[in-house]
Amino acid sequence: MKVLVIGPGGREHAIVRALNEDPYVEQVHCAPGNAGIAGEVPVHAIDAQDPEAVLALARELVSDLVVIGPEAPLAAGVADVLTEAGIPVFGPSRAAAQLEASKAFAKDVMAEAEVPTAMARVATNRQEAEAALDAFGAPHVVKDDGLAAGKGVVVTSDREEALAHAEACFAAGGSVVIEEFLDGPEVSLFVICDGKHAVPLSPAQDFKRIFDGDQGPNTGGMGAYSPLPWLPEGFTEEVMQRVAYPTLREMERRGTPFTGVLYCGLALTSRGMRVIEFNARFGDPETQAVLARLKSPLGALLLAAAKGELDDAEQLHWHHATAVDVVIAAENYPDTPVKGAVIQGLEEANAVEQVHVVHAGTALDAAGNTVVAGGRVLAVVALGDDLAAARKAAYQGVAKISWPGAQYRTDIGLKAERGQIIVNTEAK
């Protein structure tokens, strides 16, 4: 099987690595890729959001499967063009990708499917925003309705800050979704879907804020770990029955069946499990941790989903180890990242036992050096017998890597390692 992976980041590097380990996959290509991906598979410099360019490359490579990584190509309709051409594609249609591209749409689907989620209102002007903020009270949760690469959410107890974010979204021609605040720990669960059937992967937890202790602005994610030792028994089954399958049935009822990854962002609140958001693709950086533990062939799984054959897929098998990944970001991220610095220590980090480095925002300069080319630059991924061992190995790898202004969190998975995450398992 020949597979083409679309995307430039860490999630795509993790997918490429997993596909390379699949005995059924003979060839992997990536477009546009990054410096790390280019070291493992052929890369192609095309615009990933141009459906015709992706189609032309898939035909040229005689691809048996195209895997779309990021949200933007999905929203641009890349999957639609590939499907019309008869090329199996893992990723939803533009219409189905509205589950991520519009938070208002997702809320409507959840309401129809009776999926447990936060109460919410859509606001299109300041007056509506003020009314919604006052109705729900602090802490305030204000989400840009459109795609924002995981950074369009403001959670604050400052009413003026919440209003300012809403006003910025209005000024850009958008609307906002204002929600009640959900307490409790958060969980990411990726569900592989073929339109009718679904297979869950291992739950993970990511860390959105830039600084230790969940301080500072939101980012695309600064690290993750999997599995989650503190989850109540039966959690994944509950999500499948109360969230994934009802959502799939509702999407099919609307004539827009969902094929790809339904990323369920969940909160375990004092009133039970609630959906925070849906995404229509693998999450980054959770993918790096989750796929590091997957023993089953990834290519066979994704092809089965693309062809509507998940009901025949084999049960997934997982390494017993825990996986932790720590993101190293550029100076001044998440504002305007400082790019161009040469990255030192990659070989040394990869040489640490049970550690590998996943590239996200990297490129090669004229001299062949790997340089900073984005906000989130690398993820150091480690496996360990338990969370403490995996964290120790990951940070040993992080310590080998340097460039001016590099920043990372030191507390990825720390609360879980210390047994400090409390879940109210009484509520349903």
N, C-alpha and C positions, 0 to 999 in steps of 0.2 A: 504493500500500500504506500502511495506517495501522498504526503500531507503538506499543505501550504498553510502556515500560521501568519495571520495578519496582525500587525501591531509592533510598537517600538520599545516596549517596557519590560519591567521585571516580571510581570505576570506572563508575558509571552516567552521570556527566557525560561521560566519554570515549566511552561507547557512544552517548549522545545526539548528541554532536558528529559522530561517524562516520556515524550514520544520517541526520543532516541533510545530509550531503554525498552521499548515495546518490540518484541520479536516479530510482530506482524507488520511493523513499519520499516520499509526498506529505504525510504528517502524522506527527509524533512527539509523544507525551504521556509524562509521567513521574509516578510516584507512590511516595513522597511528594516526592522531589526535594530540592533545596536552593536557596540564593539564586542560585548561578551557573546552575543548570539552569533556574530560573524566568525567568532573563533571556533564554533561548533558545527554550523550548517551554512550553506550558501544563502546570502541575503540579496534582496532586490530593492533598488531605490525607486519605489513608486509612491504615489499619494494613496495612502490606505483608505481615504474617504472618497476616492473616485471609483465608483462601481465598475465602470468600463475598463479602467486600468487593472483592477483586481481580476476581472473576468478574463482579460487578455493574458495575464500572467498565468492564471490557473489553467487556461487552455494550452499555453506554451509548455508548461511543465507537465501536462497531462495528469493533473492532480486528481486523486481519488476522493479527497476530502479537503475542504477548506475550513479552518478553525479561525473564527474572528474573535480577537482578544478584547479590544477597547470598546467603549460605548459609542464613540463618534461614528465609526463606520457602520454600525448597526442602525443608528438614527439616520444615516445617509442612504440607507437602502441597499447596501452592498449584498446582504444575504438574499434579497429579492431577485437581483439580477442573476446571481449564481444559480438560484433555484430554477428560475425561468430557463436557464441554459442547460438544466439537467445535471448540474454538478452538486453532489452532496455537500451541504454546508452546515457546520455546527454554529448556530447563532440564530436568533429570532429575526423574523421579518421586521420591516420598519414599523408596521402597524402594531405588532406584538411588543416591540422594543419600547413602545409608549409606556410600558410598566415602569421603565426607568426614566425615559425622556420627559415624562410629565408626572409630577407627584400628584396633581389633581386627578389625572386619569387613574393612577394607581389606587388612590383613595376610593374612587367610584367603583372600581373593580372589587376592592375589598368589601365595600358596603354591600354590593350585590351578592358576593360570595359568602357573606357573613364571616369574614376573616377578622379575628380580634386585632384591633389596632387602636392608636390614639385618636381621640376626638379631634377634629380639625375643621378649619374654615379656610376657604380660598379668598384672598383679598387682592383687589386690583388698584386700590388707591389708599391714601393715607387714612381717610375716614374709616374705611372698612378694616384696615389694619389695626387702628386704635381700638375699635369695637371688639375685635377678636382677641387682642392682647388683654383687654380688660375682662373679657368673658372667662378666659382660662387662667389668668393671673400668672405670677412669677413662680419658678423660672420660665422665661419666655423661649419658645422654640419657633424660629422663623426660617423657612426653607425656600430658596429660589425654586420656582416650579420647574425650570428647565434643567438641562445638563450642566453640572458645575464641577465635574471631576472630583466629587466627594468633598468639595470645599464651599458649597453654596448654603451651608447651614450655620446659623448663629444660635447658640444657647446662652442666655444671659439673664441675670436678674435686673439688669439696667434697662428700663423701659425705653429710654431714649436711644440706647445702642440698638435695641431690637427694631425700633422704628426707622433708624438710620439705614439698617440693612434692607428693610422693606422698601424704603424710598429709593435706594440704589438699584434695586431690582426693577422697580417701576420705571425709573429713569432710563433703564436699558431696554424698556419695552416689554418687560415681563410681568408676571404676577407672582404672588407668594402663597405658600401654604403655612398657616399658623396653627400650631398644635398644642394640646396639653402636654406637659412634661411627663416623661415616663421614668420612674425610678427603677433601681435595680441594675444588676450586671447585664452587659450586652453580649450577644452571641451572633456569629455569622454562620449560616448553614447554606452550602451550595447544593442545589438540587438539579441533577441532570434530567432534562425533560425531552420527550419526543413528540409532544402535542397531546398525548393521552396518558402515557406512562411516565413514571418518575423514579429516580434512584438517588438517595441522599449520599453525600460524601461525609467526611468526618467534621464535626463542628469545630470552629476556631473562634478565637477572640483577637480583635485587633485594637490598636491604640491610636486614636485620631489626633490628639493634641501634640503640639511640637515638643513640649517640655515635660520633664519628669513630673509625676504626680498629677497628670492630666491638666497641666497648666498651659496657657498660651493659646494661640489661634488653632483652628482646625487645619488639618493637612489631608492628603490622600491616604495617610496611614503610615505610622512610624515603626511598625513591627507587629508580630502576631505569634500565637502558639496554638498547637493542637496536639492531642485532644484536650478536653476540658475536664479535669478530674472532679470538679465540683458540681457538674450538671446532675440534676435529678434523674433517676432511672426512668426510661421511657420517654425522655425529652424529644429525641429525634422522631420517634413514632408519632408523638403528639403534633409536632410541626407538620409532618406529612399529612396527617388526617385533618387537621384544622386549618392549615394554611396552603400547603402545596397543591394537594388534589382539588380542593374547592376553587383555587385560583385557575388551575389548568382547565377545569370544567367550564368556568365562566368565560375564559378566553376562547375556548372552543365554541361555546354558545354564541359568542359575538362574531364568529367567523374569522377569528385571528388566532388560530392555535399557536401555542408557544413551544418552540423548539430551541434548545440551548440550555444555558445555566439560569435558573431562577435563583438569584442570590437573595436569601431571606435575612434581612437585618432585624434582629429580635431583641426585646428587652424582657427579662424575667422580673416582672414588677410584683409589688405586694398584692396586686389583684390578678396575678396570673401572667401567662405569656402574651406579649403583644408584638405585632409587627411594627418596627420603626420605619422601614422602607424596603422596597424591592429594587434590585438592580438586575439588568438583563445580561450579565456577563460575570465571569470569574472576578472576585475581588482581589485587589492588590493592596496590602501584602499577604493576605491570608492564603492565597494560592500557593505561595512559596513554601509555607509550612505544611499545608494539606497534601500537596502532591509529593512532597518529600517522603511521606509515609505510605503512599499508595503502592501496593505490590501488584495489583491487577493491571493488565495492559490498558493504558489510557486511550490509545488510538482506536482499539476495538470498541471501547465504551462510547467514544464520541461518534464513531461511524454508525453504531447501532442507534444512537439518538437521532442522528441526521436522517437515517432511513426509516424512522418510525418503528424500530425493532427492539426497543428496550425491554419489552416483556420477555424476550428470549435471552437477554444478557445474563452472563454468569454473575453470581453473587460476588461482591467486591471483597478483596482481602487486603489487610493493612499490616504494616510493620507494627510491632508492639511498642516501639520506641516513641518518645515524645519529640516533636519538632518545634524549634523556636527560630524565628528570624528577626533580625534587628536591622532596621533601615538606617543607612548613613546618608544624610542629606547635605546639599550644598550650603555654603555660607549665605545667609540672608533668606533662606527658604523659610516659610512659604510666600514671602513677598516677591522680590525680584532676585532669583538665585544668581549668584556669581559663578559664571561658567569659565571654562578654559584651563583650570588648574590641572596639572599632571597628577595622577593618582599613584601613590606609592604602596607597595606591600601586597599586591593582589596574589602573587604566587605564594608568598608566605602564608597568607590567610587560607588559601585553598589547600595548603599542605597540613593544616591542623586536622587531626584525626576527627572524622565524622562531620567535617565542615565543608561547605562549598559556597562560593560567592555568586549570587545572581545579579546580573547587570540590569539597570533601569535607564538612568540618564547618563549614558556614556557614549563616547565617540573616539575615533583615532585621529591624532593630529598628523601633520605632514611628516613628522619624524617617526611615526608609528607608535607613539606613546598613547596610553589610554587616558583620556581627559574627561573632566566634568562637563556634561552637556545638557543637564536638566536639574530639576529641583530635588527629587529623590534619586540618588545616584546609584546606590548599591543596596542589596540586602544580603547580610551574612546569615546563612541557614545552617543550623546544626541539629543533629539527632543525638539523643541521649537516653539512657535507661529510664530516666524520670525527668521531671521538669527541671530540677536543680542541676542535673548533669548536662541537659541540653542548653540551659542558660549559661552555664559555665563555659561550655565549648564555644557557644556563639560569641560571647564577649572576649574569649581568647582570640577568635578570628578577627573581631572588630579592632582589637588592640594592634593588630599587625598593619592596619590600613591607615593611611593619612594623606591629607592635602590641606592647604591653608583654609581655615574656616569650617572644616568638616564638623558636622554636629549629629548627635544621635542620643536617644534616650537610654538611660542606664537601668530602667525599671520594667522592661518588657517581661511580663509573666511573673513579676516579683510577688505581687499580692497572692496569686494562686499558689506559688511555691511556699509561701508562709501560711497558707490556709486561711487567708483573710477575706475570701469572697464568700459572702453569706447569701443563700437563696432561700426565699420563703416558699417552701414546697407545699404549704397548706392550701394556698389559693389556686383556683383553676380558672 
